Amino acid sequence: MTDSHETPDRLNGLAATLDRANFAAIARSTGGLSPATLSQSLSDWWHHLLSSPGQQMRLGAKAVHQMALLGDYAMRSATDDDAEPAITPLPQDRRFADPAWKQRPFDLIEQAFLLQQQWWHAATTGISGVTRHHETVIEFTMRQILDTVAPSNFLATNPVLQQRVLETGGQCLVEGARCFIEDLQRMARGDSEAGADAYPAGGKVAVTPGKVVYRNRLIELIQYSPATGTVRPEPVLIVPAWIMKYYILDLSPENSLIRWLVGEGYTVFCISWHNPDGDDRDLDMEDYRLLGPMAALDAVAAITGSTTIHAAGYCLGGTLLAIAAAAMARDGDDRLASLTLFAAQTEFSEPGELGLFIDEAQLNLLDALMWSRGYLDTSQMGGAFQMLRSNDLIWSRLLRTYLMGEREPMNDLMAWNADGTRMPYAMHSQYLRRLFLDNDLAEGRYRVAGHAISLSALRMPVFMVGTETDHVAPWRSVHKLHMLTGAEISFVLTSGGHNAGIVSEPGHPRRHYRIHLREQDGPARSPEDWKARADLREGSWWPEWGAWLGARSGEPVAPPPMGTPEGHYPPLDDAPGRYVLER
C-alpha cells in the first residue's frame, strides 16, 4: 500500500525540479540577469517619477537648460575652433579623447550625447521613494543602453573610425571581420582569447621556482624555493581567490609579488585552487575553509616547524582567510602572526556595483543555473565584471578589434584574466547569500562548525590594501573592517584597480599610495577621515608591506626543507603544479 505522504512528497519534488529547470532556462537566455529584478526596478522608478510633479518639473527644466547649452556651444564653436565645450567627459571616459572629435559636426554629436547622458543620470537617480537597489539597477541599465548607442560605436558618427577606413582603404573593416570570425571559432571550440597562448602557466608566467608539497581534492600547496641564504623564521601563506588562477600574484618575473617576496627573504607558500566541475557541486564554504587555508596552515607548520605564520589573502581568498582567522581566534588557535588582506571585503552592506547582481530574484536565477550545471561557469561571472566597465571592456574593444581591425596586443595580465575558473554550486550559493545578501559575517550570524564567529575576536596585527578604482571590492567597503575589530590595522589605499593596483611592483611608473596606521583599540574613523589623515607616498606599496612584515618577524635563520620528504608533505611536482593547468 502507498504511503499517504509519498504522493505529496513526489509532487513537491517534481514541482521544485520543474521550477528550477525553468529558472535555469531563463538564466541561460538572459545571460544570468533576472528579468524580475529589472521589471520591479523599472516599475518602482516609473511609478515614483509619475507621482513626483516636482521631479518632472526639475527634469523638464534641465532638458531645456541643456538644449540651450548645446545651442550656445554650436554658435560659439561656429566662429571659434577653441570654444569652451558645454560639457566634458568624465575622467574615466576616453571615448572622445581624439582631436578628431573637435571637428564639425562630430563635436556637436559628442556634446549632444554627453548632455543626454547627464540628463538620464539625473532622471534615474534621486527620485523620492525609489529603493536604493532599484535606483542602482535602473541607472546601471540606462548607462548600458547609452553605452550601446554611443556615437563612438558607429561608422557614420565616429570620425576616428572614418579616418581609419580612409587610411587603410577599407582594409581595417576586412581585418576586423577576420578577427570577428576567428573569435567566433575560438568561442565555439572553447579556446582562450587570441594571444593568450603566448603566456602559458609554467612557461612565461607562474615561473617562480618551487614544489607542490601538498594536494587534496580542492588545493595544491606550492612551497617556493629560497632565493636568499637566510630567511625569516615566520613563513608567509598566501590564499588567493578561487574565482581566479593564483598566478595573478606570480605573473612575469618582473611583476611577480611572490618572486619579490621570496627575494625579500621569506619562505612563501601559496594555494593553487582546483578548477571545480559538476562532480564538485556540493563543496561548500566550510569545505573551502577546511580543505583550503586550514589544511595549508597545518602543512606549513609541519614543514617549517614555525609556531606562527603570516597569512595573506586576496579578494575572496581574503574573505575566507578572515573567516578562518576569526574561527581560529574563537577556538584559541594562535598560529597567525599577522593577517594581510588584499582588496578583500569583510562587510558587504555596500559592495559597490557588483551589488547590482545580488538580490533574491537574481540569486534565484543563479541558484537554478548552478543547480542545473553543478557550477557557475567562468563566462557568467566574467560577463558581469565586464558589464561594470562596459566602455573599456566591451565597446571600446569591439570598436578597436572589429571595426578598426587592430587587435590589442596581449600581455601577461590580460592572458591571466582570460584564464578563468568555475565555482561549485553549494559554495557560491552560500557565499552570495550569507555574505553579500545577508551580511552574516559582519553582523555576527556567520557560523563555523556550528557556532557563530565574530571579527571582533581578531587581535593579530592586520595589513590591508584597497585600490582607488576597484569595481569589485570598493576601498570604502574594504575599509569597514576598522568598524568590526579593535585590532591594529595598517591600511593602504593604492592607485589602480582590483588587479592592477595589487600587481604594482617597485619601479612601475605613475604609482602612488596612501597609508595610515590605526593603533590597537584606536578609534574607528570613517573612510573620508582616514584619507584626510593618511600619508601620500609615491611608488609601489610592496616595500611598505615588506617592511611591515619585517617588523613583525624574527631574526633570519637557515631556510626550511622543501616539503618533508620523510613525512606527510613530500614534494609532489614542480611549481606551478597541475591544478593551475585545469580548464
C-alpha positions as CSV (number, residue, x, y, z in Angstrom):
1,M,0.0,0.0,0.0
2,T,1.3,3.5,-0.9
3,D,2.3,5.8,2.0
4,S,-0.2,8.8,2.1
5,H,2.8,11.2,2.3
6,E,4.5,9.7,-0.8
7,T,2.4,11.3,-3.4
8,P,2.6,14.9,-2.0
9,D,6.4,14.4,-1.5
10,R,6.8,13.3,-5.1
11,L,4.7,16.2,-6.3
12,N,6.7,18.7,-4.2
13,G,9.9,17.3,-5.6
14,L,8.7,17.4,-9.1
15,A,7.4,20.9,-8.7
16,A,10.7,22.1,-7.3
17,T,12.6,20.4,-10.2
18,L,10.3,21.9,-12.8
19,D,10.7,25.4,-11.3
20,R,14.5,25.1,-11.1
21,A,14.7,23.8,-14.7
22,N,12.5,26.7,-15.9
23,F,14.5,29.3,-14.0
24,A,17.8,27.8,-15.3
25,A,16.4,28.2,-18.9
26,I,15.5,31.8,-18.2
27,A,19.0,32.4,-16.8
28,R,20.7,30.9,-19.9
29,S,18.5,33.1,-22.2
30,T,19.3,36.3,-20.3
31,G,22.9,35.7,-19.5
32,G,22.1,35.1,-15.9
33,L,20.3,38.5,-15.4
34,S,16.9,38.5,-13.7
35,P,14.0,39.9,-15.8
36,A,12.1,40.1,-12.5
37,T,14.7,42.4,-10.9
38,L,14.6,44.7,-14.0
39,S,10.8,44.8,-14.2
40,Q,10.5,45.5,-10.4
41,S,13.1,48.3,-10.6
42,L,11.5,49.8,-13.7
43,S,8.1,49.8,-12.1
44,D,9.4,51.3,-8.8
45,W,11.2,54.1,-10.7
46,W,8.4,54.8,-13.2
47,H,5.7,54.9,-10.5
48,H,7.5,57.3,-8.3
49,L,8.6,59.5,-11.2
50,L,5.0,59.8,-12.3
51,S,4.0,60.6,-8.8
52,S,6.6,63.4,-8.5
53,P,5.5,66.6,-10.3
54,G,8.4,68.5,-8.8
55,Q,10.9,66.0,-10.1
56,Q,9.2,66.2,-13.5
57,M,9.4,69.9,-13.5
58,R,13.1,69.7,-12.5
59,L,13.9,67.3,-15.3
60,G,12.0,69.4,-17.8
61,A,13.9,72.5,-16.8
62,K,17.1,70.6,-17.0
63,A,16.3,69.4,-20.5
64,V,15.6,73.0,-21.6
65,H,18.8,74.2,-20.0
66,Q,20.9,71.6,-21.7
67,M,19.3,72.3,-25.1
68,A,20.3,76.0,-24.5
69,L,23.8,74.9,-23.6
70,L,24.1,72.9,-26.8
71,G,22.7,75.8,-28.9
72,D,25.1,78.2,-27.2
73,Y,28.1,75.9,-27.9
74,A,27.0,75.5,-31.5
75,M,27.0,79.3,-32.1
76,R,30.3,79.9,-30.3
77,S,32.1,77.0,-32.0
78,A,31.0,78.2,-35.4
79,T,33.4,81.1,-35.1
80,D,35.9,79.8,-32.6
81,D,37.6,76.5,-33.1
82,D,38.7,76.6,-29.4
83,A,35.3,77.3,-27.9
84,E,34.8,76.0,-24.4
85,P,32.6,72.9,-24.6
86,A,29.3,72.8,-22.8
87,I,30.2,69.6,-21.1
88,T,33.3,67.5,-20.8
89,P,33.5,63.7,-20.4
90,L,34.1,62.1,-17.0
91,P,37.8,61.5,-16.3
92,Q,37.5,57.7,-17.0
93,D,35.6,58.2,-20.3
94,R,38.2,58.1,-23.1
95,R,35.9,57.6,-26.0
96,F,36.1,61.2,-27.2
97,A,39.8,61.9,-26.4
98,D,40.9,62.0,-30.1
99,P,41.2,65.6,-31.5
100,A,39.1,64.4,-34.5
101,W,36.0,64.8,-32.2
102,K,36.6,68.6,-32.1
103,Q,35.7,68.8,-35.8
104,R,32.3,69.7,-37.1
105,P,29.7,68.1,-36.9
106,F,31.3,65.5,-34.6
107,D,31.8,68.0,-31.8
108,L,28.1,68.7,-31.8
109,I,27.3,64.9,-31.8
110,E,29.7,64.4,-28.9
111,Q,28.2,67.3,-26.9
112,A,24.6,66.2,-27.5
113,F,25.4,62.7,-26.4
114,L,27.2,63.8,-23.2
115,L,24.4,66.2,-22.3
116,Q,21.8,63.4,-22.9
117,Q,23.9,61.0,-20.8
118,Q,24.0,63.6,-18.0
119,W,20.2,64.1,-18.2
120,W,19.4,60.4,-18.0
121,H,21.7,60.1,-14.9
122,A,19.6,62.9,-13.3
123,A,16.4,61.2,-14.4
124,T,17.3,57.8,-12.9
125,T,18.7,59.0,-9.6
126,G,17.4,61.0,-6.7
127,I,13.7,60.1,-7.3
128,S,11.9,60.1,-3.9
129,G,10.6,56.8,-2.8
130,V,12.7,54.5,-5.1
131,T,14.6,51.9,-3.2
132,R,18.4,52.2,-3.4
133,H,18.8,48.9,-5.1
134,H,16.1,49.6,-7.7
135,E,17.6,53.0,-8.4
136,T,21.1,51.5,-8.9
137,V,19.7,48.9,-11.3
138,I,17.8,51.5,-13.4
139,E,20.8,53.8,-13.5
140,F,23.0,51.0,-14.5
141,T,20.6,49.7,-17.1
142,M,20.2,53.1,-18.7
143,R,24.0,53.5,-18.7
144,Q,24.3,50.2,-20.6
145,I,21.8,51.4,-23.2
146,L,23.6,54.7,-23.7
147,D,26.9,52.9,-23.9
148,T,25.4,50.7,-26.7
149,V,24.2,53.7,-28.8
150,A,27.2,56.0,-28.2
151,P,28.3,57.8,-31.4
152,S,31.8,56.2,-30.9
153,N,30.3,52.8,-31.8
154,F,29.2,53.6,-35.3
155,L,31.0,54.4,-38.6
156,A,28.6,57.3,-39.5
157,T,29.3,59.2,-36.3
158,N,32.9,58.3,-35.4
159,P,35.5,60.5,-37.1
160,V,38.4,58.4,-35.8
161,L,36.9,55.3,-37.4
162,Q,36.2,57.2,-40.6
163,Q,39.8,58.3,-40.8
164,R,41.0,54.7,-40.2
165,V,38.8,53.5,-43.1
166,L,40.2,56.1,-45.4
167,E,43.8,55.5,-44.4
168,T,43.5,51.7,-45.0
169,G,41.2,51.9,-48.0
170,G,38.7,49.9,-46.0
171,Q,41.2,47.1,-45.2
172,C,40.6,47.7,-41.5
173,L,37.0,46.5,-41.9
174,V,38.2,43.4,-43.7
175,E,40.7,42.7,-40.9
176,G,38.1,43.4,-38.3
177,A,35.7,40.9,-39.9
178,R,38.6,38.3,-40.0
179,C,39.1,38.9,-36.2
180,F,35.4,38.5,-35.6
181,I,35.2,35.2,-37.4
182,E,38.4,34.0,-35.7
183,D,36.9,34.8,-32.3
184,L,33.6,33.1,-33.1
185,Q,35.5,30.0,-34.0
186,R,37.6,30.2,-30.8
187,M,34.4,30.5,-28.7
188,A,32.8,27.5,-30.5
189,R,35.9,25.4,-29.7
190,G,36.2,26.7,-26.1
191,D,39.6,28.1,-26.8
192,S,41.2,31.0,-24.8
193,E,41.4,34.5,-26.2
194,A,43.7,35.2,-29.2
195,G,47.3,35.7,-28.0
196,A,46.7,34.2,-24.5
197,D,48.5,31.0,-25.5
198,A,51.7,33.1,-25.6
199,Y,51.6,33.2,-21.7
200,P,51.3,29.6,-20.6
201,A,51.4,29.0,-16.8
202,G,54.8,27.5,-16.0
203,G,56.2,28.7,-19.3
204,K,56.2,32.5,-19.4
205,V,54.1,33.2,-16.2
206,A,54.0,31.4,-12.9
207,V,57.7,30.5,-13.2
208,T,59.0,31.3,-9.7
209,P,60.8,28.0,-8.7
210,G,59.1,25.8,-6.2
211,K,57.4,22.5,-5.4
212,V,53.9,21.3,-4.8
213,V,54.2,19.9,-1.3
214,Y,50.6,19.0,-0.6
215,R,47.5,18.2,-2.6
216,N,43.9,17.4,-1.7
217,R,40.7,17.5,-3.8
218,L,40.5,21.3,-3.6
219,I,44.0,22.7,-3.4
220,E,47.6,22.2,-4.2
221,L,50.1,23.9,-1.8
222,I,53.2,25.4,-3.5
223,Q,56.3,26.0,-1.5
224,Y,58.7,28.3,-3.2
225,S,62.5,27.7,-3.3
226,P,64.5,30.2,-1.2
227,A,66.4,32.9,-3.0
228,T,68.4,34.1,-0.1
229,G,70.9,32.4,2.2
230,T,68.7,33.0,5.3
231,V,65.0,33.6,5.7
232,R,62.7,35.0,8.3
233,P,61.5,32.2,10.7
234,E,57.9,33.0,10.1
235,P,56.7,31.7,6.7
236,V,54.1,33.5,4.6
237,L,51.0,31.6,3.4
238,I,49.1,33.2,0.5
239,V,45.4,32.4,0.0
240,P,44.3,33.7,-3.5
241,A,40.7,33.9,-4.6
242,W,39.2,30.7,-6.2
243,I,37.4,32.8,-8.8
244,M,40.8,33.3,-10.4
245,K,44.0,31.4,-11.0
246,Y,46.6,32.0,-8.3
247,Y,49.3,33.3,-10.6
248,I,47.9,36.8,-10.7
249,L,50.4,37.0,-7.8
250,D,53.1,35.3,-9.9
251,L,52.9,36.8,-13.4
252,S,56.1,37.5,-15.3
253,P,59.3,37.5,-13.2
254,E,59.5,41.3,-13.2
255,N,56.0,41.8,-11.7
256,S,55.6,38.7,-9.6
257,L,54.6,39.6,-6.0
258,I,55.6,36.0,-4.9
259,R,59.1,36.2,-6.5
260,W,59.6,39.6,-4.9
261,L,58.6,38.3,-1.5
262,V,60.9,35.3,-1.8
263,G,63.7,37.7,-2.7
264,E,63.0,39.7,0.4
265,G,64.0,36.7,2.5
266,Y,60.6,35.0,3.2
267,T,59.6,31.3,2.9
268,V,56.5,31.6,0.8
269,F,53.7,29.2,0.4
270,C,50.7,29.7,-2.0
271,I,47.4,27.8,-2.5
272,S,46.5,26.9,-6.1
273,W,42.8,26.0,-6.3
274,H,41.3,23.1,-8.2
275,N,39.0,24.3,-11.0
276,P,35.7,22.6,-10.0
277,D,33.3,20.8,-12.3
278,G,29.9,19.2,-11.9
279,D,31.4,16.5,-9.6
280,D,32.2,19.2,-7.1
281,R,28.8,20.7,-6.9
282,D,28.3,20.0,-3.1
283,L,31.6,21.6,-2.0
284,D,30.5,24.5,0.3
285,M,32.1,27.3,2.2
286,E,33.1,25.1,5.1
287,D,34.9,22.7,2.7
288,Y,36.8,25.6,1.3
289,R,37.8,26.7,4.8
290,L,38.9,23.3,5.9
291,L,40.5,22.0,2.7
292,G,41.9,25.4,1.9
293,P,43.6,27.7,4.5
294,M,43.2,25.3,7.4
295,A,44.8,22.3,5.6
296,A,47.5,24.7,4.2
297,L,48.3,26.1,7.7
298,D,48.8,22.5,9.0
299,A,51.2,21.7,6.2
300,V,53.2,25.0,6.5
301,A,53.6,24.5,10.3
302,A,54.7,20.9,9.8
303,I,57.2,21.7,7.0
304,T,58.8,24.8,8.6
305,G,58.4,23.9,12.3
306,S,57.3,27.5,12.9
307,T,54.6,28.1,15.6
308,T,53.5,31.4,14.0
309,I,52.7,32.1,10.3
310,H,52.0,35.3,8.3
311,A,48.8,34.8,6.3
312,A,47.7,36.9,3.3
313,G,44.5,36.7,1.3
314,Y,43.4,38.2,-1.9
315,C,39.8,39.1,-2.8
316,L,37.5,36.2,-1.9
317,G,40.6,34.4,-0.6
318,G,41.0,37.3,1.9
319,T,37.4,37.0,3.0
320,L,37.8,33.2,3.5
321,L,41.0,33.9,5.4
322,A,39.3,36.4,7.7
323,I,36.6,33.8,8.4
324,A,39.2,31.2,9.2
325,A,41.2,33.7,11.4
326,A,38.0,34.6,13.3
327,A,37.2,30.9,13.9
328,M,40.8,30.2,15.0
329,A,40.6,33.1,17.4
330,R,37.4,31.8,18.8
331,D,38.9,28.3,19.3
332,G,42.2,29.6,20.9
333,D,44.3,28.8,17.8
334,D,47.0,31.4,17.8
335,R,49.2,30.3,14.9
336,L,48.6,33.6,12.9
337,A,51.4,36.1,13.5
338,S,49.7,38.6,11.2
339,L,46.8,38.9,8.7
340,T,47.1,40.7,5.3
341,L,44.1,41.3,3.2
342,F,44.4,42.5,-0.5
343,A,41.2,44.1,-1.8
344,A,39.1,41.8,0.4
345,Q,35.8,42.7,1.9
346,T,34.5,41.5,5.3
347,E,31.4,43.8,5.4
348,F,29.0,43.7,2.4
349,S,26.3,46.3,3.1
350,E,27.8,48.5,0.3
351,P,29.6,46.0,-2.1
352,G,29.7,48.5,-4.9
353,E,28.4,47.9,-8.4
354,L,28.7,44.2,-8.0
355,G,25.6,44.5,-5.7
356,L,23.6,45.1,-8.9
357,F,23.6,41.3,-9.4
358,I,22.7,40.5,-5.8
359,D,19.0,40.3,-4.7
360,E,16.6,37.4,-4.1
361,A,15.3,37.3,-7.7
362,Q,18.9,37.4,-9.1
363,L,20.1,34.7,-6.8
364,N,17.1,32.5,-7.5
365,L,18.2,32.5,-11.2
366,L,21.8,31.9,-10.4
367,D,20.9,29.1,-8.0
368,A,18.8,27.4,-10.7
369,L,21.6,27.8,-13.3
370,M,24.3,26.4,-11.0
371,W,21.9,23.6,-9.9
372,S,21.5,22.5,-13.5
373,R,25.2,22.5,-14.2
374,G,26.7,21.9,-10.7
375,Y,28.8,25.1,-11.0
376,L,28.9,28.7,-12.2
377,D,30.8,29.0,-15.4
378,T,33.6,31.4,-15.7
379,S,31.9,33.3,-18.6
380,Q,29.0,34.0,-16.4
381,M,31.0,35.9,-13.8
382,G,33.4,37.4,-16.3
383,G,30.4,38.8,-18.2
384,A,29.1,40.5,-15.1
385,F,32.5,42.1,-14.4
386,Q,32.8,43.3,-18.0
387,M,29.4,45.0,-17.8
388,L,30.5,47.0,-14.8
389,R,33.1,48.7,-17.1
390,S,31.4,48.3,-20.5
391,N,33.1,51.3,-22.0
392,D,36.6,49.9,-21.5
393,L,36.0,46.1,-21.5
394,I,33.3,45.7,-24.2
395,W,32.5,48.6,-26.5
396,S,36.0,50.1,-26.9
397,R,37.4,46.6,-27.5
398,L,34.7,45.8,-30.1
399,L,35.4,49.1,-31.9
400,R,39.1,48.7,-31.9
401,T,39.1,45.0,-32.9
402,Y,36.2,44.5,-35.2
403,L,35.9,47.9,-36.9
404,M,39.4,49.4,-36.8
405,G,41.0,45.9,-37.3
406,E,43.5,46.5,-34.5
407,R,43.7,43.6,-32.1
408,E,45.1,44.8,-28.8
409,P,48.4,43.2,-28.0
410,M,48.2,40.6,-25.3
411,N,50.1,40.9,-22.1
412,D,50.5,38.7,-19.0
413,L,47.7,40.3,-17.0
414,M,45.3,40.1,-19.9
415,A,46.2,36.5,-20.5
416,W,45.7,35.7,-16.9
417,N,42.3,37.4,-16.9
418,A,41.2,35.2,-19.8
419,D,42.2,32.0,-17.8
420,G,39.1,31.9,-15.7
421,T,37.7,29.3,-13.2
422,R,34.4,27.9,-12.2
423,M,32.7,27.9,-8.8
424,P,30.7,25.0,-7.3
425,Y,27.0,25.3,-6.7
426,A,26.9,24.9,-2.9
427,M,29.8,27.2,-2.2
428,H,28.8,30.1,-4.5
429,S,25.2,30.0,-3.4
430,Q,26.2,30.2,0.3
431,Y,28.8,32.9,-0.4
432,L,26.3,35.1,-2.2
433,R,23.5,34.6,0.3
434,R,25.3,34.6,3.6
435,L,27.8,37.3,2.8
436,F,26.6,39.6,0.1
437,L,22.8,39.4,0.6
438,D,22.5,38.8,4.4
439,N,25.9,40.2,5.5
440,D,26.1,37.5,8.2
441,L,29.9,37.8,8.8
442,A,29.8,41.5,9.8
443,E,26.6,41.1,11.8
444,G,27.7,38.1,13.9
445,R,25.5,35.5,12.3
446,Y,28.1,33.6,10.3
447,R,28.6,30.1,11.8
448,V,31.7,27.9,11.5
449,A,31.5,24.3,12.9
450,G,28.0,25.0,14.2
451,H,29.0,28.1,16.2
452,A,29.0,31.8,15.4
453,I,32.2,33.7,14.8
454,S,33.0,37.4,15.3
455,L,35.6,39.5,13.5
456,S,35.9,41.4,16.8
457,A,38.0,38.4,18.0
458,L,40.8,39.3,15.6
459,R,43.7,40.7,17.7
460,M,46.7,40.0,15.5
461,P,48.1,43.0,13.5
462,V,46.4,43.5,10.2
463,F,47.7,45.0,6.9
464,M,45.0,45.9,4.4
465,V,45.2,47.1,0.8
466,G,42.4,48.8,-1.0
467,T,42.6,50.2,-4.6
468,E,41.3,53.6,-5.7
469,T,39.2,52.4,-8.8
470,D,38.1,49.0,-7.6
471,H,34.7,47.9,-9.1
472,V,34.8,44.5,-7.4
473,A,35.8,45.4,-3.8
474,P,35.4,49.2,-3.4
475,W,38.0,50.5,-1.0
476,R,35.5,52.1,1.3
477,S,33.8,48.7,1.7
478,V,37.2,47.1,2.4
479,H,38.0,49.8,4.9
480,K,35.0,48.8,7.1
481,L,37.0,46.2,8.9
482,H,38.1,49.1,11.1
483,M,34.5,49.2,12.4
484,L,34.4,45.4,13.2
485,T,37.6,44.8,15.2
486,G,39.9,46.6,17.6
487,A,43.0,45.0,16.0
488,E,45.9,47.2,14.9
489,I,45.3,47.9,11.2
490,S,47.7,49.4,8.7
491,F,45.5,50.4,5.8
492,V,47.0,51.2,2.3
493,L,45.0,52.8,-0.5
494,T,46.9,52.4,-3.7
495,S,46.3,53.7,-7.2
496,G,44.9,51.3,-9.8
497,G,42.0,48.8,-9.8
498,H,41.2,45.4,-8.3
499,N,44.0,43.7,-10.2
500,A,46.4,46.3,-11.5
501,G,46.5,48.0,-8.1
502,I,47.7,44.8,-6.4
503,V,50.2,44.0,-9.2
504,S,52.1,47.2,-8.6
505,E,55.8,46.2,-8.5
506,P,58.6,48.6,-7.5
507,G,59.6,50.7,-10.5
508,H,56.1,50.7,-12.0
509,P,55.6,54.2,-13.4
510,R,52.9,56.6,-12.1
511,R,52.1,54.7,-9.0
512,H,51.2,56.2,-5.6
513,Y,49.6,55.1,-2.4
514,R,48.2,56.4,0.9
515,I,48.9,54.7,4.3
516,H,47.8,55.3,7.9
517,L,48.1,53.1,11.0
518,R,45.2,52.7,13.3
519,E,46.7,51.5,16.7
520,Q,45.1,48.6,18.5
521,D,41.8,49.7,20.1
522,G,42.2,53.1,18.4
523,P,39.2,55.0,17.1
524,A,37.4,53.6,14.0
525,R,37.4,56.6,11.6
526,S,35.3,56.9,8.5
527,P,37.0,56.4,5.1
528,E,37.0,60.1,4.5
529,D,38.6,60.9,7.9
530,W,41.1,58.1,7.3
531,K,42.0,59.5,3.9
532,A,42.5,63.0,5.3
533,R,45.0,61.6,7.9
534,A,46.8,59.2,5.6
535,D,50.3,60.0,4.2
536,L,50.5,60.2,0.4
537,R,53.6,58.4,-1.0
538,E,54.9,57.8,-4.5
539,G,55.8,54.4,-5.9
540,S,54.8,50.8,-5.1
541,W,53.2,49.8,-1.8
542,W,55.1,46.4,-1.9
543,P,58.2,47.7,0.1
544,E,55.8,49.1,2.7
545,W,54.3,45.7,3.2
546,G,57.8,44.1,3.3
547,A,58.9,46.5,6.0
548,W,55.6,45.9,7.9
549,L,56.2,42.1,7.8
550,G,59.9,42.5,8.8
551,A,59.0,44.5,11.9
552,R,56.8,41.6,13.0
553,S,59.2,38.8,12.2
554,G,62.2,37.2,13.9
555,E,65.9,37.3,13.0
556,P,66.8,35.4,9.8
557,V,67.6,31.7,10.1
558,A,68.5,28.9,7.7
559,P,65.8,28.0,5.2
560,P,63.5,25.1,6.0
561,P,63.5,22.0,3.7
562,M,61.3,21.8,0.6
563,G,58.5,19.8,2.0
564,T,59.1,16.9,4.3
565,P,60.4,14.0,2.1
566,E,60.2,11.6,5.0
567,G,56.9,12.9,6.4
568,H,53.3,13.7,5.2
569,Y,54.3,16.5,2.9
570,P,56.7,15.2,0.3
571,P,57.4,17.2,-2.9
572,L,55.0,16.0,-5.5
573,D,55.5,18.2,-8.6
574,D,57.4,21.2,-9.7
575,A,55.6,24.5,-9.5
576,P,53.1,25.6,-10.8
577,G,51.6,22.1,-10.3
578,R,48.6,20.5,-12.0
579,Y,45.5,22.4,-10.8
580,V,46.5,25.7,-12.4
581,L,46.5,23.9,-15.8
582,E,42.9,22.7,-15.5
583,R,40.5,24.1,-18.0
